[in-house]
């Protein structure tokens, strides 16, 4: 069970056609850049894997869509909150979770650059999902990245004091959540001092929907709902009822941050979208820090969310910093767990790529707070580009829908499994290479190892193959 979070510092424990007007619902028409028929798509089939390029600037996201994500077969990119936010004195990463205004000039670029990014990613066949901070506004007065000045945290360009909860359900005079077992407090009091919007009010719901519809009009395909646990599910359902369809004519894909433990429960939100599966990530860490031979039954019986409602991850920006899951500092272990995640197939998977850090509150590489271009050789950890991870995305796409079966544990830390008769994967969570004979379920023949880019191959004879699995590595091949 998580303990109440520290001030956002959400790195600690949290674990949520017309222009947008104050009450506007209409989606903006797609800008000219988004309507342009771009021809950068490589033709590689795109699956459902999300690349979570957390706190990358818009220029870098656009380049990654064309140069990496599409050729590797990713299906979508998740980007940081695009709204204007607090520019805190320390230039912290969590600035962006303190919205100042729904204007789209942020630390990641201008509104025009955001539009161009969406258009470029769409041209490459990559959907765009936005981190939507709609539960609250900023706890701190000051100046935003777009120049907005706020002196009263309850009076912003988009909201008036009467749009926020005034604390009738709160025990503390400062209106913060005190009793994490009380759903009224969790959903109506202030998370870390962040002014809590009255999402039960129809005018508030419409204004939030107006912001999301503006993004959808630009071309955004879905939303990670930040702090969804702190918004009643009925309110989220009402907000979603006002949302316009995406450019493809479908409802936006919604995946919600609902940390397990205390109330409300993740299952309360299945009616409004998928839910980020923190239990999946935590239990995966336990195995890769312990005994991966236990993974034969890894699934809903472990307490994971139902597969058709689970948005899975190995780590994210919060858990990377608090140790609840594996993180970037776990290096090869995190990479191997990500390969397993994609190979096993469960829910909608995401791969986390972000900046390196020593200060848990520290900002990404920046100039006066504005994020500079991603440099994977300096200051950034680009797991989405890792050869084995890209190969695992291809394996995931090729074996989609096939059963997770034929599990074999050759030792506590060397395993293999089939995805029906479509593919086979072997993993080695030790510091020395390991050679074993595995039954594969595949037809006889020679197959390319997709996890090293085809540098090696595996020969199946009589349905079995002798496979040498690299130290802290894996081998995978498919029909």
C-alpha positions, 0 to 999 in steps of 0.5 A: 500500500502506498503512503500518501505522496509528498508535494509534487514531487510526485516522484515519491509515492503517488501512486491521476469548429472553434477555438477553446473557450471557457465553456467550449466543447467543439474540437478545433479543425486540424491545422494545415500541418496536421492535414498535410498528406505526409509520406514518411511512413515506412510501411512497417506494420504498427502494433499497439506498443506505446513509446512513453517519451517522457518530457522529450520536447516536441521537435525530438518526439517528431524525429523519433516517430519517423526515425525510430518508432515507425521502423520498429513497429511501435503504434503510438507515442505518449508525450508529456502534458502540453499545457502551460505550467508553473516554471518553478525556481528549481526548474523541477520535472514536476513543474508540468503537473502544475497547470497554469493555463490550457494554452499550449506554449510549454517547456516542450515547445510552442503550440505550432511545434506541438501541431507539427509534431502530431502531424509528423507522427501521424504521417509516420503512422504513429498515434499520439497520446497526451498526458492530461492533467485535468484533476487540478491546477498549480499549487504555486503562484508564480510565472508559467512557461508561456509567461502567464502570471498567477498570484492566487492559485484559485484564480487562473486564466481558465478557472475562477475560485468557485470552480474548486472544492472548498474543503467541506470533506477535508479534515485539514484546514489546508484542504489536503488529503488526510485520510486516504481510506476516505473516498470523499477526501481522496477525490474532493480534497487537495492532492499535495496542495493542488487546487481540486476542480469540482468535476461534479459540476457540469460547467467544469466538466465541459471546460475540461472536455473543451481542453481535450477537444482542442487537442483532439482537433489538432490530431491527438488520439488518446489521453493518459489521465493523470491522478484519475484516482482523485476524480470520481469515475462518474465525473470522468464518464461525464467528461468523456461523454462530451469528447469529440471523436478522433481524426480516425472517427473513433473515441479517444483511447483513455488510460488512467492513473489509478494507484492500487491500495486504499480507495477507490480501486482500479476496477472502479475505472474500467468503465472509463478506459484502461487503467495503468497496472502498477501491480503488474510493474511491481510484481515484475520487479519482484521476479527479475530481482528474484526468480524468473522461473515463477513467471509461468503463471504471470497473469491475472491470477497474480492480482494483475488487472484484467488483460483487456483493461490493463495498460502495462509498464515496467517503469514510469516517471514516478516509480523510476524515482521511488523504487516501487518498480524497476527503473533506469538505474537497474540497467540491463535488468530493466531492459530484460524485463521490458523484453519479457513484457513485450514477449509475454504480451499482456494488456497494452504495453508501453516502453519508458524513455526519458532523461537520466537523473541523480536528483529525483526532482531534477528537470530534464536537460534544458535552457532556462527551463525549456527542454533541449533536444534529446541526445541519447548519448548525453543526458537521456536514456533512450530505451525505445531505441535499444536493439533488443527492445525494438526486436521485442516490439517486432516479436510482440506484433508478429505473435499478437493473439497467440497463447502464452504457453510451453513455458520452460524453466531451465534454471531459476533464472533461465526460461523460455516460452512460446507464443502459440506456434508463432514465436519463441523467446528465451531469457537469461537473467544471469551474468553468464551466457547459458546454453540449453535445448528448448522445445519451441512449437515452431516448424523446423527451419532456421530463424533470425534472432530479432533481438540482435537485429538478425546478427544470429539465428536459431535452427529448429529441428524436430521442434527443438533448438539448442539456444545460447542465451546471452548474459542478461539477454534474450533470444527471440524468433518468430514465423 
